[in-house]
C-alpha cells in the first residue's frame, strides 16, 4: 500500500507545479499572450442613428486632443448646429461635430491654445449641459498587466474621473471625466507621474 501511494503523491506534486507557476506569473506579460476583449476593446462612441455611422475615439497622432463630450439637452439638427458653431469659434479647435441622437459632441483641439473648461463653457453658453468628457491617449512604455494596472489606479484616484480603461497591449488609456473637476492636463500629469509617457 505504501508503494502505491508514493507514485500517486509524485503525480499530484507534478500536476500542481504548472498551476503554481501560472499563479506566480499573473503580473507578467508572456510573449504571445492572448488578447482579452475586456482589456483591449477600443472605446467606441454611440452610433448616431441620423447618419447611421459608428464613430470610434482614437488616440491623437497629430498633437491634437481628440475628445468627446456627453451633452444633455440636444434634441434636433438645430441643437447640433448650435453646439458645433459654439465649439468652432474657440481658438485651437481644429474640428467639431455634434449628434443629437447619441448626445455626443466630438472635438479635436490644440491643448496649448484651449482648455477642457473652455470647451465645456462654450457648450453651456450655447444652452446645453456637459455631463462628461472622454479622451483616448496613446501611452508609451507599458509592457504588462502590472503597467496598465499602475496607470489605471493613478487615473482612478483623480477627483472627477468617473471611468478609465487602460490596456498595455493597445498602449492606450481611455478616460472619462468631469471637465469641471479635472482637466486633460491633470490626466497627462498623472500618467507621467507613473513613469509612462503620453505620446502626442
N, CA and C atoms as an extended XYZ file, in Angstrom:
600
Properties=species:S:1:pos:R:3:atomname:S:1:resname:S:1:resid:I:1 pbc="F F F"
N         0.842       -1.215        0.000 N   UNK     1
C         0.000        0.000        0.000 CA  UNK     1
C         0.871        1.257        0.000 C   UNK     1
N         1.961        1.215        0.807 N   UNK     2
C         2.882        2.333        0.894 CA  UNK     2
C         3.480        2.646       -0.477 C   UNK     2
N         3.813        1.548       -1.238 N   UNK     3
C         4.408        1.723       -2.567 CA  UNK     3
C         3.397        2.294       -3.556 C   UNK     3
N         2.120        2.041       -3.331 N   UNK     4
C         1.065        2.535       -4.222 CA  UNK     4
C         0.868        4.044       -4.058 C   UNK     4
N         0.965        4.517       -2.816 N   UNK     5
C         0.753        5.943       -2.548 CA  UNK     5
C         1.896        6.815       -3.054 C   UNK     5
N         3.102        6.286       -3.071 N   UNK     6
C         4.260        7.092       -3.448 CA  UNK     6
C         4.165        7.619       -4.885 C   UNK     6
N         3.819        6.762       -5.899 N   UNK     7
C         3.670        7.298       -7.265 CA  UNK     7
C         2.535        8.303       -7.382 C   UNK     7
N         1.424        8.073       -6.634 N   UNK     8
C         0.289        9.000       -6.670 CA  UNK     8
C         0.681       10.354       -6.116 C   UNK     8
N         1.480       10.364       -5.038 N   UNK     9
C         1.930       11.601       -4.412 CA  UNK     9
C         2.833       12.373       -5.379 C   UNK     9
N         3.727       11.652       -6.053 N   UNK    10
C         4.633       12.276       -7.026 CA  UNK    10
C         3.847       12.891       -8.175 C   UNK    10
N         2.833       12.155       -8.652 N   UNK    11
C         1.978       12.636       -9.738 CA  UNK    11
C         1.217       13.897       -9.328 C   UNK    11
N         0.733       13.929       -8.091 N   UNK    12
C        -0.014       15.096       -7.579 CA  UNK    12
C         0.858       16.331       -7.508 C   UNK    12
N         2.107       16.196       -7.063 N   UNK    13
C         3.038       17.324       -6.972 CA  UNK    13
C         3.366       17.839       -8.373 C   UNK    13
N         3.589       16.922       -9.319 N   UNK    14
C         3.909       17.314      -10.701 CA  UNK    14
C         2.763       18.089      -11.337 C   UNK    14
N         1.519       17.671      -11.032 N   UNK    15
C         0.341       18.352      -11.597 CA  UNK    15
C         0.166       19.729      -10.994 C   UNK    15
N         0.577       19.890       -9.734 N   UNK    16
C         0.378       21.162       -9.053 CA  UNK    16
C         1.398       22.220       -9.480 C   UNK    16
N         2.600       21.788       -9.931 N   UNK    17
C         3.657       22.732      -10.267 CA  UNK    17
C         3.283       23.721      -11.366 C   UNK    17
N         2.666       23.271      -12.508 N   UNK    18
C         2.270       24.256      -13.534 CA  UNK    18
C         1.277       25.275      -13.018 C   UNK    18
N         0.352       24.825      -12.154 N   UNK    19
C        -0.656       25.745      -11.608 CA  UNK    19
C         0.014       26.802      -10.756 C   UNK    19
N         1.030       26.393       -9.952 N   UNK    20
C         1.750       27.348       -9.116 CA  UNK    20
C         2.533       28.335       -9.974 C   UNK    20
N         3.116       27.828      -11.048 N   UNK    21
C         3.886       28.688      -11.952 CA  UNK    21
C         2.989       29.734      -12.593 C   UNK    21
N         1.785       29.312      -13.000 N   UNK    22
C         0.835       30.252      -13.605 CA  UNK    22
C         0.393       31.300      -12.609 C   UNK    22
N         0.160       30.893      -11.376 N   UNK    23
C        -0.283       31.838      -10.358 CA  UNK    23
C         0.772       32.895      -10.111 C   UNK    23
N         2.046       32.515      -10.173 N   UNK    24
C         3.117       33.472       -9.933 CA  UNK    24
C         3.353       34.411      -11.092 C   UNK    24
N         2.811       34.099      -12.286 N   UNK    25
C         3.055       34.891      -13.477 CA  UNK    25
C         1.937       35.865      -13.792 C   UNK    25
N         1.003       36.053      -12.901 N   UNK    26
C        -0.185       36.844      -13.256 CA  UNK    26
C         0.134       38.300      -13.579 C   UNK    26
N         1.257       38.848      -13.072 N   UNK    27
C         1.581       40.238      -13.325 CA  UNK    27
C         2.581       40.411      -14.463 C   UNK    27
N         2.974       39.331      -15.095 N   UNK    28
C         3.913       39.437      -16.203 CA  UNK    28
C         3.147       39.449      -17.512 C   UNK    28
N         3.857       39.784      -18.585 N   UNK    29
C         3.210       39.841      -19.896 CA  UNK    29
C         3.892       38.824      -20.799 C   UNK    29
N         3.473       37.538      -20.784 N   UNK    30
C         4.143       36.493      -21.554 CA  UNK    30
C         4.091       36.781      -23.044 C   UNK    30
N         5.152       36.395      -23.744 N   UNK    31
C         5.181       36.588      -25.193 CA  UNK    31
C         4.063       35.769      -25.828 C   UNK    31
N         3.343       36.382      -26.731 N   UNK    32
C         2.266       35.684      -27.427 CA  UNK    32
C         1.036       35.469      -26.584 C   UNK    32
N         0.905       36.224      -25.475 N   UNK    33
C        -0.269       36.065      -24.620 CA  UNK    33
C        -1.517       36.459      -25.386 C   UNK    33
N        -2.603       35.731      -25.133 N   UNK    34
C        -3.868       36.010      -25.825 CA  UNK    34
C        -4.419       37.346      -25.384 C   UNK    34
N        -4.946       38.115      -26.329 N   UNK    35
C        -5.549       39.408      -26.003 CA  UNK    35
C        -6.955       39.189      -25.483 C   UNK    35
N        -7.349       39.997      -24.511 N   UNK    36
C        -8.701       39.865      -23.965 CA  UNK    36
C        -9.544       41.045      -24.402 C   UNK    36
N       -10.794       40.776      -24.705 N   UNK    37
C       -11.701       41.850      -25.128 CA  UNK    37
C       -11.864       42.890      -24.043 C   UNK    37
N       -11.896       42.440      -22.780 N   UNK    38
C       -12.099       43.366      -21.666 CA  UNK    38
C       -10.965       44.374      -21.599 C   UNK    38
N        -9.748       43.923      -21.918 N   UNK    39
C        -8.593       44.817      -21.838 CA  UNK    39
C        -8.484       45.696      -23.073 C   UNK    39
N        -8.559       45.082      -24.219 N   UNK    40
C        -8.160       45.800      -25.426 CA  UNK    40
C        -9.269       46.267      -26.351 C   UNK    40
N       -10.512       46.112      -25.946 N   UNK    41
C       -11.588       46.628      -26.801 CA  UNK    41
C       -11.490       48.149      -26.824 C   UNK    41
N       -11.477       48.734      -27.994 N   UNK    42
C       -11.374       50.193      -28.103 CA  UNK    42
C       -12.657       50.835      -27.601 C   UNK    42
N       -12.505       52.019      -27.019 N   UNK    43
C       -13.675       52.744      -26.536 CA  UNK    43
C       -14.448       53.268      -27.738 C   UNK    43
N       -15.712       52.853      -27.880 N   UNK    44
C       -16.495       53.267      -29.044 CA  UNK    44
C       -17.568       54.285      -28.649 C   UNK    44
N       -17.719       55.272      -29.487 N   UNK    45
C       -18.785       56.239      -29.266 CA  UNK    45
C       -20.107       55.618      -29.707 C   UNK    45
N       -21.196       56.169      -29.192 N   UNK    46
C       -22.510       55.640      -29.549 CA  UNK    46
C       -22.810       55.915      -31.018 C   UNK    46
N       -23.579       55.045      -31.633 N   UNK    47
C       -23.968       55.243      -33.033 CA  UNK    47
C       -24.949       56.409      -33.133 C   UNK    47
N       -24.804       57.182      -34.178 N   UNK    48
C       -25.714       58.297      -34.420 CA  UNK    48
C       -26.739       57.855      -35.461 C   UNK    48
N       -27.948       57.511      -35.053 N   UNK    49
C       -28.946       56.969      -35.980 CA  UNK    49
C       -29.234       57.855      -37.182 C   UNK    49
N       -29.060       59.174      -37.018 N   UNK    50
C       -29.367       60.087      -38.117 CA  UNK    50
C       -28.501       59.811      -39.335 C   UNK    50
N       -27.228       59.439      -39.084 N   UNK    51
C       -26.333       59.203      -40.212 CA  UNK    51
C       -26.052       57.722      -40.404 C   UNK    51
N       -26.298       56.933      -39.340 N   UNK    52
C       -26.042       55.509      -39.412 CA  UNK    52
C       -24.568       55.162      -39.281 C   UNK    52
N       -23.735       56.169      -39.018 N   UNK    53
C       -22.291       55.932      -38.930 CA  UNK    53
C       -21.875       55.688      -37.490 C   UNK    53
N       -20.977       54.738      -37.296 N   UNK    54
C       -20.437       54.481      -35.968 CA  UNK    54
C       -19.044       55.083      -35.910 C   UNK    54
N       -18.818       55.951      -34.947 N   UNK    55
C       -17.516       56.596      -34.832 CA  UNK    55
C       -16.741       55.992      -33.677 C   UNK    55
N       -15.428       56.060      -33.770 N   UNK    56
C       -14.581       55.478      -32.743 CA  UNK    56
C       -13.571       56.515      -32.281 C   UNK    56
N       -13.418       56.671      -30.982 N   UNK    57
C       -12.473       57.616      -30.432 CA  UNK    57
C       -11.096       56.977      -30.445 C   UNK    57
N       -10.143       57.621      -31.096 N   UNK    58
C        -8.798       57.066      -31.196 CA  UNK    58
C        -7.768       58.038      -30.649 C   UNK    58
N        -6.622       57.522      -30.188 N   UNK    59
C        -5.578       58.401      -29.651 CA  UNK    59
C        -5.075       59.381      -30.704 C   UNK    59
N        -4.564       60.513      -30.222 N   UNK    60
C        -4.048       61.541      -31.113 CA  UNK    60
C        -2.777       61.084      -31.817 C   UNK    60
N        -2.661       61.461      -33.097 N   UNK    61
C        -1.431       61.171      -33.834 CA  UNK    61
C        -0.929       62.461      -34.481 C   UNK    61
N        -1.534       63.585      -34.109 N   UNK    62
C        -1.204       64.852      -34.756 CA  UNK    62
C        -0.977       65.996      -33.761 C   UNK    62
N        -0.773       65.660      -32.488 N   UNK    63
C        -0.544       66.688      -31.490 CA  UNK    63
C        -1.824       67.290      -30.938 C   UNK    63
N        -2.961       66.895      -31.506 N   UNK    64
C        -4.254       67.396      -31.031 CA  UNK    64
C        -4.843       66.429      -30.006 C   UNK    64
N        -5.734       66.932      -29.174 N   UNK    65
C        -6.510       66.075      -28.281 CA  UNK    65
C        -7.832       65.801      -28.978 C   UNK    65
N        -8.175       64.527      -29.116 N   UNK    66
C        -9.454       64.152      -29.708 CA  UNK    66
C       -10.368       63.735      -28.561 C   UNK    66
N       -11.407       64.514      -28.330 N   UNK    67
C       -12.275       64.287      -27.179 CA  UNK    67
C       -13.732       64.219      -27.602 C   UNK    67
N       -14.538       63.629      -26.742 N   UNK    68
C       -15.984       63.659      -26.965 CA  UNK    68
C       -16.661       64.047      -25.655 C   UNK    68
N       -17.660       64.885      -25.773 N   UNK    69
C       -18.421       65.356      -24.625 CA  UNK    69
C       -19.818       64.747      -24.658 C   UNK    69
N       -20.258       64.252      -23.528 N   UNK    70
C       -21.641       63.791      -23.393 CA  UNK    70
C       -22.453       65.036      -23.047 C   UNK    70
N       -23.385       65.389      -23.924 N   UNK    71
C       -24.112       66.648      -23.784 CA  UNK    71
C       -25.601       66.406      -23.552 C   UNK    71
N       -26.118       67.008      -22.523 N   UNK    72
C       -27.544       66.875      -22.197 CA  UNK    72
C       -28.326       68.026      -22.811 C   UNK    72
N       -29.441       67.704      -23.470 N   UNK    73
C       -30.317       68.755      -23.989 CA  UNK    73
C       -30.413       68.852      -25.495 C   UNK    73
N       -29.496       68.191      -26.228 N   UNK    74
C       -29.584       68.230      -27.696 CA  UNK    74
C       -30.713       67.320      -28.174 C   UNK    74
N       -31.615       67.875      -28.978 N   UNK    75
C       -32.770       67.092      -29.430 CA  UNK    75
C       -32.990       67.110      -30.946 C   UNK    75
N       -32.279       67.993      -31.663 N   UNK    76
C       -32.534       68.128      -33.099 CA  UNK    76
C       -31.310       68.644      -33.839 C   UNK    76
N       -31.464       68.771      -35.164 N   UNK    77
C       -30.369       69.256      -36.011 CA  UNK    77
C       -29.956       70.674      -35.648 C   UNK    77
N       -30.937       71.490      -35.237 N   UNK    78
C       -30.633       72.873      -34.856 CA  UNK    78
C       -29.725       72.892      -33.621 C   UNK    78
N       -29.968       71.953      -32.697 N   UNK    79
C       -29.129       71.838      -31.497 CA  UNK    79
C       -27.701       71.457      -31.892 C   UNK    79
N       -27.587       70.506      -32.814 N   UNK    80
C       -26.274       70.061      -33.288 CA  UNK    80
C       -25.492       71.235      -33.883 C   UNK    80
N       -26.176       72.023      -34.702 N   UNK    81
C       -25.544       73.179      -35.347 CA  UNK    81
C       -25.089       74.196      -34.312 C   UNK    81
N       -25.925       74.418      -33.303 N   UNK    82
C       -25.619       75.389      -32.257 CA  UNK    82
C       -24.366       74.990      -31.476 C   UNK    82
N       -24.288       73.716      -31.100 N   UNK    83
C       -23.133       73.220      -30.338 CA  UNK    83
C       -21.874       73.258      -31.203 C   UNK    83
N       -21.995       72.817      -32.439 N   UNK    84
C       -20.842       72.801      -33.352 CA  UNK    84
C       -20.281       74.202      -33.565 C   UNK    84
N       -21.167       75.174      -33.800 N   UNK    85
C       -20.731       76.558      -34.009 CA  UNK    85
C       -20.055       77.112      -32.763 C   UNK    85
N       -20.616       76.818      -31.594 N   UNK    86
C       -20.057       77.313      -30.339 CA  UNK    86
C       -18.634       76.799      -30.130 C   UNK    86
N       -18.399       75.542      -30.470 N   UNK    87
C       -17.066       74.949      -30.300 CA  UNK    87
C       -16.087       75.457      -31.351 C   UNK    87
N       -16.550       75.602      -32.576 N   UNK    88
C       -15.661       76.039      -33.666 CA  UNK    88
C       -15.198       77.483      -33.521 C   UNK    88
N       -15.869       78.275      -32.702 N   UNK    89
C       -15.450       79.669      -32.510 CA  UNK    89
C       -14.232       79.778      -31.591 C   UNK    89
N       -13.926       78.710      -30.852 N   UNK    90
C       -12.800       78.758      -29.914 CA  UNK    90
C       -11.469       78.601      -30.630 C   UNK    90
N       -10.498       79.380      -30.207 N   UNK    91
C        -9.146       79.271      -30.767 CA  UNK    91
C        -8.568       77.903      -30.389 C   UNK    91
N        -7.947       77.254      -31.331 N   UNK    92
C        -7.339       75.955      -31.052 CA  UNK    92
C        -8.192       74.773      -31.445 C   UNK    92
N        -9.487       75.024      -31.722 N   UNK    93
C       -10.368       73.935      -32.146 CA  UNK    93
C       -10.168       73.696      -33.640 C   UNK    93
N        -9.752       72.495      -33.973 N   UNK    94
C        -9.481       72.143      -35.375 CA  UNK    94
C       -10.751       71.656      -36.054 C   UNK    94
N       -11.529       70.860      -35.320 N   UNK    95
C       -12.752       70.294      -35.903 CA  UNK    95
C       -13.739       69.976      -34.790 C   UNK    95
N       -15.009       70.193      -35.035 N   UNK    96
C       -16.046       69.891      -34.044 CA  UNK    96
C       -17.300       69.393      -34.752 C   UNK    96
N       -18.007       68.481      -34.102 N   UNK    97
C       -19.279       67.980      -34.633 CA  UNK    97
C       -20.151       67.559      -33.462 C   UNK    97
N       -21.438       67.486      -33.693 N   UNK    98
C       -22.365       67.099      -32.626 CA  UNK    98
C       -23.470       66.225      -33.190 C   UNK    98
N       -23.997       65.336      -32.361 N   UNK    99
C       -25.077       64.441      -32.771 CA  UNK    99
C       -26.157       64.414      -31.684 C   UNK    99
N       -27.353       64.826      -32.030 N   UNK   100
C       -28.452       64.871      -31.068 CA  UNK   100
C       -28.889       63.484      -30.639 C   UNK   100
N       -28.795       62.506      -31.542 N   UNK   101
C       -29.238       61.146      -31.221 CA  UNK   101
C       -28.327       60.451      -30.210 C   UNK   101
N       -27.027       60.594      -30.391 N   UNK   102
C       -26.084       59.958      -29.460 CA  UNK   102
C       -25.773       60.853      -28.263 C   UNK   102
N       -26.182       62.152      -28.352 N   UNK   103
C       -25.899       63.134      -27.297 CA  UNK   103
C       -24.397       63.368      -27.138 C   UNK   103
N       -23.672       63.264      -28.239 N   UNK   104
C       -22.224       63.437      -28.192 CA  UNK   104
C       -21.776       64.618      -29.038 C   UNK   104
N       -20.787       65.342      -28.523 N   UNK   105
C       -20.099       66.378      -29.290 CA  UNK   105
C       -18.641       65.942      -29.372 C   UNK   105
N       -18.099       65.851      -30.599 N   UNK   106
C       -16.716       65.423      -30.783 CA  UNK   106
C       -15.868       66.625      -31.172 C   UNK   106
N       -14.704       66.747      -30.535 N   UNK   107
C       -13.842       67.905      -30.752 CA  UNK   107
C       -12.384       67.479      -30.880 C   UNK   107
N       -11.703       68.045      -31.862 N   UNK   108
C       -10.257       67.899      -31.988 CA  UNK   108
C        -9.679       69.280      -31.715 C   UNK   108
N        -8.822       69.386      -30.705 N   UNK   109
C        -8.327       70.711      -30.323 CA  UNK   109
C        -6.869       70.683      -29.884 C   UNK   109
N        -6.250       71.851      -29.975 N   UNK   110
C        -4.873       72.030      -29.549 CA  UNK   110
C        -4.875       72.385      -28.058 C   UNK   110
N        -4.328       71.512      -27.199 N   UNK   111
C        -4.367       71.771      -25.751 CA  UNK   111
C        -3.513       72.961      -25.318 C   UNK   111
N        -2.659       73.447      -26.236 N   UNK   112
C        -1.839       74.625      -25.925 CA  UNK   112
C        -2.636       75.922      -26.109 C   UNK   112
N        -3.722       75.827      -26.865 N   UNK   113
C        -4.497       77.037      -27.177 CA  UNK   113
C        -5.865       77.102      -26.511 C   UNK   113
N        -6.406       75.971      -26.152 N   UNK   114
C        -7.702       75.963      -25.458 CA  UNK   114
C        -7.730       74.846      -24.433 C   UNK   114
N        -8.624       74.973      -23.454 N   UNK   115
C        -8.692       74.009      -22.358 CA  UNK   115
C       -10.058       73.331      -22.316 C   UNK   115
N       -10.104       72.218      -21.584 N   UNK   116
C       -11.359       71.476      -21.428 CA  UNK   116
C       -12.475       72.381      -20.907 C   UNK   116
N       -12.129       73.199      -19.926 N   UNK   117
C       -13.144       74.067      -19.308 CA  UNK   117
C       -13.688       75.087      -20.293 C   UNK   117
N       -12.818       75.539      -21.232 N   UNK   118
C       -13.267       76.485      -22.258 CA  UNK   118
C       -14.291       75.812      -23.180 C   UNK   118
N       -14.015       74.552      -23.532 N   UNK   119
C       -14.919       73.797      -24.398 CA  UNK   119
C       -16.255       73.551      -23.698 C   UNK   119
N       -16.173       73.132      -22.421 N   UNK   120
C       -17.395       72.876      -21.653 CA  UNK   120
C       -18.197       74.163      -21.476 C   UNK   120
N       -17.495       75.278      -21.257 N   UNK   121
C       -18.161       76.575      -21.077 CA  UNK   121
C       -18.867       76.999      -22.360 C   UNK   121
N       -18.253       76.727      -23.511 N   UNK   122
C       -18.864       77.087      -24.798 CA  UNK   122
C       -20.150       76.302      -25.025 C   UNK   122
N       -20.137       75.016      -24.637 N   UNK   123
C       -21.342       74.182      -24.781 CA  UNK   123
C       -22.443       74.687      -23.853 C   UNK   123
N       -22.062       75.038      -22.640 N   UNK   124
C       -23.053       75.566      -21.678 CA  UNK   124
C       -23.623       76.902      -22.162 C   UNK   124
N       -22.761       77.735      -22.705 N   UNK   125
C       -23.195       79.048      -23.195 CA  UNK   125
C       -24.190       78.898      -24.347 C   UNK   125
N       -24.068       77.789      -25.085 N   UNK   126
C       -24.991       77.528      -26.193 CA  UNK   126
C       -26.336       77.032      -25.683 C   UNK   126
N       -26.425       76.767      -24.374 N   UNK   127
C       -27.697       76.367      -23.772 CA  UNK   127
C       -27.817       74.897      -23.413 C   UNK   127
N       -26.686       74.189      -23.364 N   UNK   128
C       -26.706       72.758      -23.069 CA  UNK   128
C       -25.823       72.442      -21.865 C   UNK   128
N       -25.974       71.233      -21.351 N   UNK   129
C       -25.224       70.835      -20.169 CA  UNK   129
C       -24.229       69.724      -20.494 C   UNK   129
N       -22.982       69.917      -20.057 N   UNK   130
C       -21.952       68.899      -20.260 CA  UNK   130
C       -21.994       67.911      -19.103 C   UNK   130
N       -22.142       66.636      -19.429 N   UNK   131
C       -22.141       65.606      -18.393 CA  UNK   131
C       -20.737       65.062      -18.156 C   UNK   131
N       -20.063       64.654      -19.226 N   UNK   132
C       -18.697       64.127      -19.108 CA  UNK   132
C       -17.901       64.426      -20.375 C   UNK   132
N       -16.583       64.287      -20.243 N   UNK   133
C       -15.687       64.362      -21.393 CA  UNK   133
C       -14.897       63.055      -21.419 C   UNK   133
N       -14.610       62.545      -22.613 N   UNK   134
C       -13.812       61.327      -22.759 CA  UNK   134
C       -12.663       61.587      -23.724 C   UNK   134
N       -11.458       61.187      -23.329 N   UNK   135
C       -10.298       61.318      -24.205 CA  UNK   135
C        -9.610       59.958      -24.332 C   UNK   135
N        -9.022       59.707      -25.492 N   UNK   136
C        -8.229       58.494      -25.710 CA  UNK   136
C        -6.778       58.935      -25.879 C   UNK   136
N        -5.892       58.347      -25.095 N   UNK   137
C        -4.492       58.753      -25.106 CA  UNK   137
C        -3.582       57.561      -25.411 C   UNK   137
N        -2.561       57.794      -26.195 N   UNK   138
C        -1.565       56.767      -26.502 CA  UNK   138
C        -0.485       56.847      -25.426 C   UNK   138
N        -0.260       55.736      -24.729 N   UNK   139
C         0.697       55.729      -23.619 CA  UNK   139
C         1.878       54.825      -23.956 C   UNK   139
N         3.081       55.400      -23.953 N   UNK   140
C         4.284       54.656      -24.307 CA  UNK   140
C         4.948       54.070      -23.057 C   UNK   140
N         5.481       52.853      -23.187 N   UNK   141
C         6.251       52.257      -22.100 CA  UNK   141
C         5.562       51.137      -21.351 C   UNK   141
N         4.251       50.987      -21.508 N   UNK   142
C         3.545       49.906      -20.815 CA  UNK   142
C         3.833       48.583      -21.510 C   UNK   142
N         4.250       47.577      -20.738 N   UNK   143
C         4.601       46.283      -21.324 CA  UNK   143
C         3.842       45.101      -20.734 C   UNK   143
N         3.135       45.317      -19.614 N   UNK   144
C         2.446       44.189      -18.988 CA  UNK   144
C         1.207       44.654      -18.218 C   UNK   144
N         0.497       43.683      -17.667 N   UNK   145
C        -0.727       43.987      -16.927 CA  UNK   145
C        -0.448       44.846      -15.703 C   UNK   145
N         0.727       44.663      -15.095 N   UNK   146
C         1.083       45.463      -13.925 CA  UNK   146
C         1.237       46.937      -14.309 C   UNK   146
N         1.733       47.182      -15.529 N   UNK   147
C         1.886       48.561      -16.020 CA  UNK   147
C         0.519       49.233      -16.173 C   UNK   147
N        -0.400       48.547      -16.862 N   UNK   148
C        -1.727       49.126      -17.084 CA  UNK   148
C        -2.473       49.301      -15.770 C   UNK   148
N        -2.243       48.390      -14.832 N   UNK   149
C        -2.883       48.490      -13.520 CA  UNK   149
C        -2.373       49.711      -12.765 C   UNK   149
N        -1.078       49.971      -12.879 N   UNK   150
C        -0.464       51.128      -12.210 CA  UNK   150
C        -1.041       52.438      -12.736 C   UNK   150
N        -1.143       52.537      -14.069 N   UNK   151
C        -1.705       53.738      -14.695 CA  UNK   151
C        -3.187       53.873      -14.342 C   UNK   151
N        -3.914       52.757      -14.404 N   UNK   152
C        -5.350       52.775      -14.109 CA  UNK   152
C        -5.648       53.247      -12.698 C   UNK   152
N        -4.879       52.769      -11.739 N   UNK   153
C        -5.094       53.166      -10.339 CA  UNK   153
C        -4.805       54.644      -10.127 C   UNK   153
N        -3.771       55.148      -10.795 N   UNK   154
C        -3.423       56.567      -10.678 CA  UNK   154
C        -4.530       57.442      -11.247 C   UNK   154
N        -5.090       57.029      -12.377 N   UNK   155
C        -6.172       57.799      -13.003 CA  UNK   155
C        -7.451       57.734      -12.169 C   UNK   155
N        -7.755       56.543      -11.648 N   UNK   156
C        -8.973       56.362      -10.845 CA  UNK   156
C        -8.934       57.213       -9.577 C   UNK   156
N        -7.726       57.524       -9.095 N   UNK   157
C        -7.578       58.308       -7.865 CA  UNK   157
C        -7.823       59.795       -8.086 C   UNK   157
N        -7.869       60.228       -9.353 N   UNK   158
C        -8.095       61.645       -9.638 CA  UNK   158
C        -9.559       62.019       -9.395 C   UNK   158
N        -9.770       63.090       -8.663 N   UNK   159
C       -11.127       63.569       -8.410 CA  UNK   159
C       -11.740       64.045       -9.725 C   UNK   159
N       -12.898       63.520      -10.062 N   UNK   160
C       -13.563       63.908      -11.304 CA  UNK   160
C       -13.507       62.847      -12.375 C   UNK   160
N       -12.605       61.859      -12.223 N   UNK   161
C       -12.530       60.752      -13.192 CA  UNK   161
C       -13.591       59.724      -12.838 C   UNK   161
N       -14.504       59.451      -13.753 N   UNK   162
C       -15.595       58.503      -13.491 CA  UNK   162
C       -15.325       57.114      -14.064 C   UNK   162
N       -14.454       57.057      -15.089 N   UNK   163
C       -14.147       55.760      -15.694 CA  UNK   163
C       -12.791       55.832      -16.392 C   UNK   163
N       -12.036       54.751      -16.305 N   UNK   164
C       -10.767       54.673      -17.019 CA  UNK   164
C       -10.548       53.242      -17.506 C   UNK   164
N       -10.069       53.136      -18.736 N   UNK   165
C        -9.749       51.830      -19.317 CA  UNK   165
C        -8.334       51.921      -19.868 C   UNK   165
N        -7.433       51.137      -19.290 N   UNK   166
C        -6.033       51.179      -19.700 CA  UNK   166
C        -5.621       49.804      -20.209 C   UNK   166
N        -4.977       49.756      -21.365 N   UNK   167
C        -4.542       48.485      -21.947 CA  UNK   167
C        -3.087       48.576      -22.386 C   UNK   167
N        -2.247       47.718      -21.804 N   UNK   168
C        -0.819       47.750      -22.157 CA  UNK   168
C        -0.573       47.244      -23.578 C   UNK   168
N        -1.406       46.326      -24.062 N   UNK   169
C        -1.196       45.775      -25.410 CA  UNK   169
C        -1.567       46.793      -26.488 C   UNK   169
N        -2.636       47.533      -26.269 N   UNK   170
C        -3.043       48.570      -27.214 CA  UNK   170
C        -2.284       49.867      -26.969 C   UNK   170
N        -1.527       49.931      -25.843 N   UNK   171
C        -0.781       51.152      -25.460 CA  UNK   171
C        -1.735       52.344      -25.367 C   UNK   171
N        -2.886       52.119      -24.749 N   UNK   172
C        -3.924       53.141      -24.755 CA  UNK   172
C        -4.603       53.308      -23.403 C   UNK   172
N        -4.965       54.551      -23.117 N   UNK   173
C        -5.764       54.861      -21.925 CA  UNK   173
C        -6.963       55.677      -22.388 C   UNK   173
N        -8.152       55.220      -22.074 N   UNK   174
C        -9.381       55.948      -22.393 CA  UNK   174
C        -9.977       56.404      -21.075 C   UNK   174
N       -10.114       57.718      -20.914 N   UNK   175
C       -10.517       58.287      -19.629 CA  UNK   175
C       -11.776       59.142      -19.783 C   UNK   175
N       -12.759       58.890      -18.919 N   UNK   176
C       -13.992       59.678      -18.891 CA  UNK   176
C       -14.008       60.468      -17.590 C   UNK   176
N       -14.276       61.771      -17.697 N   UNK   177
C       -14.160       62.632      -16.513 CA  UNK   177
C       -15.063       63.858      -16.603 C   UNK   177
N       -15.180       64.546      -15.474 N   UNK   178
C       -15.936       65.791      -15.401 CA  UNK   178
C       -14.952       66.936      -15.644 C   UNK   178
N       -15.053       67.649      -16.775 N   UNK   179
C       -14.091       68.703      -17.099 CA  UNK   179
C       -14.132       69.886      -16.142 C   UNK   179
N       -15.153       69.938      -15.281 N   UNK   180
C       -15.220       70.997      -14.279 CA  UNK   180
C       -14.371       70.662      -13.049 C   UNK   180
N       -14.047       69.383      -12.895 N   UNK   181
C       -13.295       68.943      -11.713 CA  UNK   181
C       -11.848       68.554      -12.011 C   UNK   181
N       -11.597       68.124      -13.230 N   UNK   182
C       -10.249       67.708      -13.620 CA  UNK   182
C       -10.062       68.016      -15.099 C   UNK   182
N        -8.823       68.258      -15.505 N   UNK   183
C        -8.552       68.602      -16.903 CA  UNK   183
C        -7.687       67.545      -17.575 C   UNK   183
N        -7.611       67.629      -18.898 N   UNK   184
C        -6.733       66.719      -19.635 CA  UNK   184
C        -5.288       66.912      -19.176 C   UNK   184
N        -4.928       68.145      -18.872 N   UNK   185
C        -3.571       68.440      -18.392 CA  UNK   185
C        -3.276       67.671      -17.104 C   UNK   185
N        -4.261       67.609      -16.197 N   UNK   186
C        -4.103       66.860      -14.939 CA  UNK   186
C        -3.942       65.365      -15.221 C   UNK   186
N        -4.691       64.876      -16.207 N   UNK   187
C        -4.640       63.451      -16.572 CA  UNK   187
C        -3.273       63.101      -17.155 C   UNK   187
N        -2.752       63.978      -18.025 N   UNK   188
C        -1.425       63.758      -18.605 CA  UNK   188
C        -0.356       63.743      -17.509 C   UNK   188
N        -0.490       64.657      -16.546 N   UNK   189
C         0.473       64.739      -15.446 CA  UNK   189
C         0.412       63.487      -14.575 C   UNK   189
N        -0.791       62.948      -14.367 N   UNK   190
C        -0.954       61.741      -13.549 CA  UNK   190
C        -0.286       60.546      -14.218 C   UNK   190
N        -0.451       60.429      -15.534 N   UNK   191
C         0.188       59.324      -16.269 CA  UNK   191
C         1.700       59.481      -16.228 C   UNK   191
N         2.168       60.706      -16.416 N   UNK   192
C         3.601       60.995      -16.386 CA  UNK   192
C         4.215       60.619      -15.030 C   UNK   192
N         3.422       60.823      -13.962 N   UNK   193
C         3.904       60.520      -12.606 CA  UNK   193
C         4.096       59.021      -12.376 C   UNK   193
N         3.477       58.197      -13.209 N   UNK   194
C         3.634       56.739      -13.054 CA  UNK   194
C         4.906       56.234      -13.750 C   UNK   194
N         5.575       57.112      -14.504 N   UNK   195
C         6.789       56.710      -15.213 CA  UNK   195
C         6.564       56.392      -16.672 C   UNK   195
N         5.312       56.512      -17.129 N   UNK   196
C         4.986       56.271      -18.539 CA  UNK   196
C         4.726       57.606      -19.226 C   UNK   196
N         4.729       57.601      -20.548 N   UNK   197
C         4.627       58.850      -21.278 CA  UNK   197
C         3.503       58.837      -22.302 C   UNK   197
N         2.734       59.919      -22.303 N   UNK   198
C         1.669       60.061      -23.297 CA  UNK   198
C         2.300       60.557      -24.599 C   UNK   198
N         2.011       59.849      -25.686 N   UNK   199
C         2.550       60.219      -26.994 CA  UNK   199
C         1.567       61.138      -27.687 C   UNK   199
N         2.032       62.311      -28.102 N   UNK   200
C         1.180       63.255      -28.821 CA  UNK   200
C         1.852       63.711      -30.104 C   UNK   200
